[in-house]
Amino acid sequence: MKLPALKKLSPLATFFVLAALCIIVQLLVVDNYIGRNLNPHYMEQLTATQVVLHLVNHLADATVLLLPLALLPARWRWTQWIVIWLLTVWCLAQLLYHPTYRDLMPFSSFLLVQNVGDVLWESVKGSWRWGFLKVIIPPVALWALYQWKLKRGVAQAATKGKRRLWWGLAMLLSFVMLRTGVDIYYYSTDDEASSYTSHLHDSYCVVWTRTSNYYKLNGFVPYAAYCATTSIFSTHHLSEAECVEVEQFLAQQPIYSDNSYAQGTGKNLIFIVVESLNSWVIDLRVDGREVTPTLNRLCADDASLVTLRMKSQVKNGRSSDGIFMYHTGLLPLTTTTVAMRYGEDSFPSFVKSLPGEYSTQYVCCDEPGLWNVTAMSQGYGYKAFHGKDDLTERLENNGYVLDKALLEEAGDLMSRERQPFAMFIATAGMHQPYAAPTTSPTWVTKSHEYTEAVRNYLDRVVIFDCELGILLDRLDREGILENSVLIIASDHNELVDDDPRGRPSLDAEGDNCVFLAVATGNGRRIEGPVGQIDIYPTLLDIMGGNSQPWKGLGYSLLRYNITSAATAPGEMAGASSLSGRQQQAWRVSELLITSRHFNESK
């Protein structure tokens, strides 16, 4: 029996067409599962154009993956099955992995054969869905048809050396043309580059919060090439001159081991990084009413260490960069993100410097794979991670108001935790977009002051401030607050509105962030400007962690009068005798990270 549409094709051409269809179907199934895991309405929202782009991407993938048929002599064509079965394993692994981690399983994880055991098999059984057979049935059916009808014809099909070469070149040219067409479409409809080459180009960097985003836009083959390239070139081997540069810079950094400023030794540490918290919201009134009464009260306390002129130094990683700086005292990378490229590396951390036996927890609203947050939290030294999956019930009960659910969860965890504990809390409720109010709008949305986007942003600020007040009241009643150091810091600034007339005039540039340390015994108002990089050594001072030799690349706000910050390579805010070193710190930090310096010295 022959398929009517394939009657006139040779066995080799027939197998090629069917194998290409098999590959396309498998990759489309992976696309569908990834999309639905992240968005239950993915299929309904998928446009015809997006479907065509996925098909074109995977047709391009098929042309490359089927090259063994075109390039190899007849006796070696059986190796095509190795490619088909490996792709099947990859697709099946992603279907099992993605629902839990919300990202693709790294290629390196396929080599972790030591993890194969009873726990893994139990996990596979628990994650298995019969719909996963959609990636298994096509290659099995193709194998059966191949053995029954096509094997002899494929093996006997004569293709001379030059002909094979021309077929291979034609397939590669087809791949390039198809991928170029997809790139041209993305460039014509979006101002952000989406191609493999643009991602690797230093002057125009696209940041992927998930590697699955890269796969969805570019297809399997470019994704595999991207993973291979970033893995190969992720480690920079320092030249002799670079080694000297780093050593000389670090030798001139402040060296001290005293804990003269430590008022938090043995106390709980509650560190809240607030999404998109601008300094201009502090003491702001709308229609005569305070927007942030809780934060206002904490900032006005004489015992609080406060600066409202902390300059944002985040780059492509945004929130993850801010969190990285606070934990490690290193500056972010300017052409890629530490979390996605170096998330499995070892770094110093204020958590690891805490004296004594601390229980440590990382609490956020993120999925485990977003910005590689689980791996990063483990690298920072946290023993427990609580993410979005732990908030599901609270989110449903609280009308999906993120910060309310998050701070309630954090309060319960602190009530049950043994002391002293260190808890890091990363909020998300104030994240853009601000096109509409929250699901539970507050009083500020009814005002006629400022633009709608600003009012919607302030709506989120009001919710956070209220929930913070509720959390602190609870901790006070339970006797936890009096034995705790509370740190509140912005992850980065948020302009909210491109038109400065739409924002309060308290901060014309809109680039100032908040740092607030409560109950440190070192209360003062710091005029600055200071950098986010200065928070790490300040935390070491507050918590008595100076036995750790690494003091970061910033300067403790308790030891130095900081009046400048290098907001980017070549860009300064303020001026001081430290300006030159603050600029050089960007270069040194990049060399330390990309050379994996702390892996070698751990």
N, C-alpha and C positions, 0 to 999 in steps of 0.2 A: 504493500500500500504506500502510495506517495502523496504528499500534500500537494494539492492542485497548483498553488502559487509557486511551488518550488520544482515543478516538473522539468523545467528547462535548465535548471541549475545543475552544475556538476556536484558530485558528493562533497568536494572540498568547499565550494561556494555555499552549498546548502548548510554544511556544518558551521561555516563562518556566520551566516545570517542567523541561524538558530542560537549559536553561542552568544552573539551580540545581543539578541533579544533576552536571553537568559540573564546576562550581566546587567542590562538596563532594568529588568524587572526587579532583580535583587536589590540594586541600589535605590530604586524608587521606593521599595518597601522600607528600607532604612530611613530614607527621607521622611516618609509618612510617619513612622514611629517616633523619630526625633521631634518632628513638628508637633505631634499630638501630645507628647510628654510635656513639652514646654507650653503648649496652648491647646486646650481641649477643643477649641473651635478652629483649629488649623485648617482642616479640610474645607470647611465652609468659607473661610476667608481666603483660600488659595485662588488666585486669579488665573485666567487662561494663559496670560503671558508668563507667569511664574512656572506653570506646568511645562510650557514649551522650553523655557530656560533649563529646567531640570532635565528634560529629555535630551536637549542638545548637549548639556554637560556630560551626561552618562553615555550618549552616543560617542562623544569624544573619548571618554574613558574606555569604552569597548574597543575602539580602534587601536589604542595602545596596548591594552591587555591581551589582544588577540594577535600581537606581532609574532609570537612563535609560529603561528600557522603560515605567515607570509615569509618569514626570514629563514626558518630552519629547514634542512633537508627532510625528505619524507620519513626517514627512519627515526627522526627526533621529534616529529610532530606530536607524539604522545605527551610530551612535556607541557603541552597546552593545558592538559587536565590538571597539572600541578597548580597553575595559575587559577583555574576555575575553582578547584577545591579550596585553595587558600583564601580566595575571595569569599567563598561560602562561609568558611570558619570566621573570617573577619566580620561579615554581616551578622552572623548569629551572635557573636560575642558582643557586638554593639547593641543588639536588641535586648540582651540580658543585662548589660552594663548601664545603659543610658537611663532607664527608669530610676535607678538609685542615685547615680552621680550627675545626671543631667548633662553629660558630656560624653565624648567618644573615649573609648578605652585606648590609652597610648600604645603605640607599637611595642615599646619596651616592656609593657606588662605581659605581652605574650610569651616573653622569655622567662617569666617567674614560675618555672615548673615546680619549684618547691612549695608553691601555694596550692597545688593540686592535692586535694585530700577530702575528707568527709565534710568539713565545713563548707568548702567550695561547692561540692556536689549538692549539699542541702540548700545552699543559696541558689544554685541553678534550678533545682526543683521548685523552689518557692517563687522564682521569677519567671518560670516557663509559661508561655501562652501558646495555645494551639495555632494562633495566627502566625507564629514564627515559622511554621512549615512553608510559608510563602517564599522563604529564601532557600529552602531545602528541596522542595518539589521540582523547580525548574532544572537545576543541574542533574538531579536524579533521572528525570524524564529524558533529558538530553543524553545522558550516559546510556540509558536503555536504547534509545533510538540509534545512537552511535554504534553500539555493539551489534545491534540487529541489522542495520541497513547501511551505515556510512563508513565503518571502520576500514574496510578493504579499499573503498574508493578514495578515502582521504589519504591512506598510506601510499596508494599507487599513483596519485595525481602527480604528474611530472611537472616540476617547475625548475628550470635551469637557474644557475647562480645569478646571472644578471637579471633574470625575470624576478627572482625572489627579492633582489635588492630594490628593483623598481617598485614592486608591490609594497615593500616595507616603507620606502620613501613616500609613496603615495598615501599610505595610512598615517604616517607621521605628519605629512602636510595637511591631511584632513583634520587631524587633531588640532593643529595650530590654527587652522581657519575657523573651526567650530569654536574653540576657546576665545579666539580674537573677537568673533562676533558677539559672544556673551559679554566680554569685557567692554566692547564698544557700547553695548546697550547700557551696562551699569554706569559707565562714565557719562553717558548722555542723559541719564535720569537722576544721578546722585552726585553730590559734590565730594563724596568720599571714595577714594580708590578701593577697589575690591579684588584686584588680581594678585596672583602669586608674586609677580615681579615688583609691583608697587609696594607690597607688604615688606619686602626685603630691602627696599631702597631707603637709605638713611634719611633723605630729605623729605620723604613723604611716607610716614608710617601709619599703618592702620592697625589698631589694637583689637585683638579678638578676646572677648571675655570668656568665650568657650571655643575650643578648637572645632567643635561641631559647626559653629558659624562659618568658619573657613570652608569646611567640607560642603556645606549647603550652597555656598555661593560659587564655589570653584570646581566641585566634583572630586572624585576619589583620587585620580592620578595626580592632579596638582596638590591635593591635600597630602598624599604620601610623599611627594617631592618636598613640600614645605616642611613636613615633620623631619625628613631626613636631613635637609639643609640646615634647619635650625639646631638640630642635634649635633651635627658635625661642627658647625661654626659657633656653637654657644660658649665654648671655652676659649678664651683669649690667653695665649701664652705670652707672658710679659717679656719684653726685651730687657737687656741689661740696663739700658737707660731708663726704662719704665720702672724697673725694680728699684733703682737708685732714687728716682723721683718719689715713689711711694714711701720708701724707707725714710728719706729725709723729711717728708711732710709729717709722717707719723711721729718721728723723733721730736718734732717741735710742737706737737700737741700737748696740752696741759697734762701733767703727770701728778697724781695725788691719790691717796688711798684712805684719807681720813673721812669720817662720817660726821663732821662738825655740824652739818645742817640737817641731819637726820632726825625728824620728829615722827616719822612713820614707821620706824623699826618695830617689827612684831605686830603692827596693826594690819587690818584688812585693807586691801587696795581695790577700790571700785573705779574703774576707768571707763568713762562713757565717751565714745567718739560719735559726734552728732553729724549726721549727713547734712551737708550744704548750709552750715550755720554761719551766717554773716554777722560781723560785729555790729553792724548798724541796727540790728533788731534789739540790742541791749538798750534799755531805757527808752525805747520807742513807745510813743502813745498814738493810738488811732482813735479819733473822736474822744480824746481825753482819757482813754482807758489804756492801762499798761498791757503790752503784748506779751512780755515775759516777766511777770512778777516774781517767779521763783528764781530765775537767773539773775534778775536785778538784785534780789535780796542777797544771793550768794556773792555777787560781785561787790556789793557795798560792805560786806563784812570785813572788818579790819584784820581778821585772821586769814583772809584769803589772798593768795598770790594770783594776780590778775594781769593779763595783757590783752588789750583789744586791738593791738596792732601787730598781730602775728601774720606774717606774709605767707600766702600759699606757695608751696614749692612743688606741688604735685605736677606730674606730666601726663603721659598717655594712660597711666593706670588709675588716675583720679583717686577714688576712695582707697583702693588697695595701696597706692603709693603713700598716702597720708598715714595709713596704718603701719606700713613698712617703716617709714621714718621714725614714728613714735616708738616702735619696738626695738629698732636696731641702731639708730643713730647714723644710718647711711642715707644718702640722697638717692632719689629714683633715677632710673635710666631715661634718656631722652629719646631713644629711637625704638624702644620696645618696653615691655613691662617685666619687672622682676617676678611678679606672681606667676605669669604664664611661662616664662622662659627658664626661671631659676627656682621655681617653687619647691623643688625637692632638695634644694641645697641647705646647708647648715649655716646659720647666722647667729651672731650674739644677740641677746635680748634682755630687756630689763626684767622679764619674768624669770629668766635663768639666774639673774643676779640677786634675787630676793633672799635675804639671809633666813635661815631656818627652814622648817618644813611647811610650805604653803600648799594648800589645795588650789588648783588653778582651773578656771573654766572660761571658754570663749563662747559668747552668746551673740547671735546675729539673726537677721531675717533672710540670709542667703541660702540658696541651695548648695549642697556640698561641692559641686564642681565649678560654680561661678567664681571667676577670678582665682580658681585653685585654692579656695579659702580653707578647706579642710587640711590640705598639706601644709599650707602656710601657718595655720594655727598650731599644728604639731611642731613645725620647725621653730616657732617662737617659744615653745616649751609648755603649751597648755595640755593638760591631761584629759580634758573633756571638751567636746564640741557640741553645741546646740544650735541647729539651724532651722530652716523653714519648715522642715518636716515635723519638728517638735512643736511648732506653733499652730498647726492646722486647726485644732479644735478651738484654741483661743481666738484665732482669726475669725472663724465662723461665728463665735459667740460675741465678738466685738465689732461686727460689721466690717471686717477686713481693714480696720484702722491699725496699721503696722506697729507704730510706736506704743500704742496702748497694750497690744498683745505682747510685744517684746518686753516691755518694762514690767508687766505683770509676771511673765515667766521668770525674768531675772530676780524679781522679789521673792518668788517661791523658792528658787534655787538657793538664794542667799539665806533664807530662813532655815533651810535644811542642811546647809553646808557647815562643815566643821571649820572653826577659826584657828589661825588666821587663814583667810582665803584671798586670792587675787582673781577678780572677775573682770573680764574685758567685754564691753557691750558696744556693738556697732549698730546704730540705728539706721533706718532707711526711709522713714515716713516723710522726710522733707525732700526727697529726691524729685527732680523734674520728671515729667512735664508739669507745667502749672496752667494748663489750658482750662482746667475745671477745678472746683473745690473738691475736698475729700468726700468720701461717702457719708460722713457725718459733719457737715459744714458748721463752723463756729461763728460767733458774733461778728468777727472781723470781715467776713465776706459780704455783710450787709452794708458796710461803709461805702462812701463815695470818694474816699481819699485814694490817691495813687491809681495805677492801672489795674485792670482785672488780674493780670498775671502776678503782680506784686501782692494783691490781696489774697490770691489763692496760695501763694508761697507763705504769707503770714498766717493763713489758716492752718497750715501744717506746723508752723512755729508755735502757735497757740496750743495745739494739741500736745506737742512734745513737752512744752513748759508745764502744762497742767499735769500730765502723766508723771513728769519728773517730780513735781511737788507731792503727788500721791505716793510715789515710791519712797521719797525721803521721809515723809510723815510715818510711813509704815516701818521703815528701818529705825526711826527714832523711837517709836513705841516698843519695838522689839529689842532695844538696847544695842543694836548692831552699829548704828551710825556713830555713836560716841567713841567706838573703837575702830574707826575707819578713816582712811584718807580718800577723799572724793576728788577725782580728776575729770574735768569736762573739757573737751577740745573739739574744734571743727575738723572734719576730714579735709575740707577745702572750702574755698569761697564759692558763691553762686551769684552770678550777676542778676539773674532772674529776668531782667528786662534790658534789651539792648539799648533802649533809649534811657539815658540817665535821668531824664525828667520824670520817668515813671517810678523812680525809686526815691526814698527819703534822701535828703542832701547830707545826712550824717557822714557818709563815706562816698565821696565823689567817684573814686576809682572802683569801689566795690570789691577790692581785693584783700580786705582785712578779715582775719579769722579770730576766733576766740580761744584763749587758753585760760583755764580757771582751776586752781588747786585749793581745795577747801580743807581746813583743819591741818595745815602743815606746820603751824608754829612760826611761819616765816612770811606773815602777811605784808604785802606791799603792792602798789600799782606800778607796773613797768610800762613806760611810754614807748619804748622801742624805736624803730621797728625791730622785730626779732623774726627768726625763721622757725619753721616747723622742726628743723633739724636740731634746734636747741632744746627741745623737750626731753629727748632721751637722757642727756647728762643731768638735766634738772630732776628727772624721776629717780635717777641713781642717788642723787643727793637727798631727796625727800625720803626715800625708802631705805637708806643705809646700804646701798648696793655697790659701794666704791671699792670693795675688795676685787671686783672684776676689773682687769686691766684695761679693757676696751671702754673708752669714755665717749665713743662716737666722734663725729666730725663737727659737732656743734659746740656750744659753750653754755654751761649751766647758768640759768637766770639768777641763781642764788649767789654765784661767785663773781659774775662779771656784769658790767654795765653794758648791755648789748644795745647798739643803736643802728645796726645795719643788718641786712640779710641779702644773700645772693638768690634772687628769685628764679634765676635760670642762668645757664652759661652766658656771660656777657651782659647780664642784667642785674642791677643793684637797686635796692630800696634803702635809703639812708646812706650814711657814710661813717666810717670809723677806721681806726688803725688795723682792724681785722678784715677789712674789705677784700684785700688781696688774697688772704688765705681762704676766706669764704668762697671766693670765685674758684680758687684752685681745688677746693673740696669736691666740686662737681667732677672734675677730671679724676681725682684720686678715688672717689667713690666708684666711678665706672670701672676703673682698673681693678679694684678690689672685688667687685661683684662678678665681672666677666671673666676674671682669672680664677674664680672660685677659691679665693684666698682663705676663706673661713672653713672650707671643707678640708683644706690641707692642714690647718692648724687646730682642728677640733680635737 
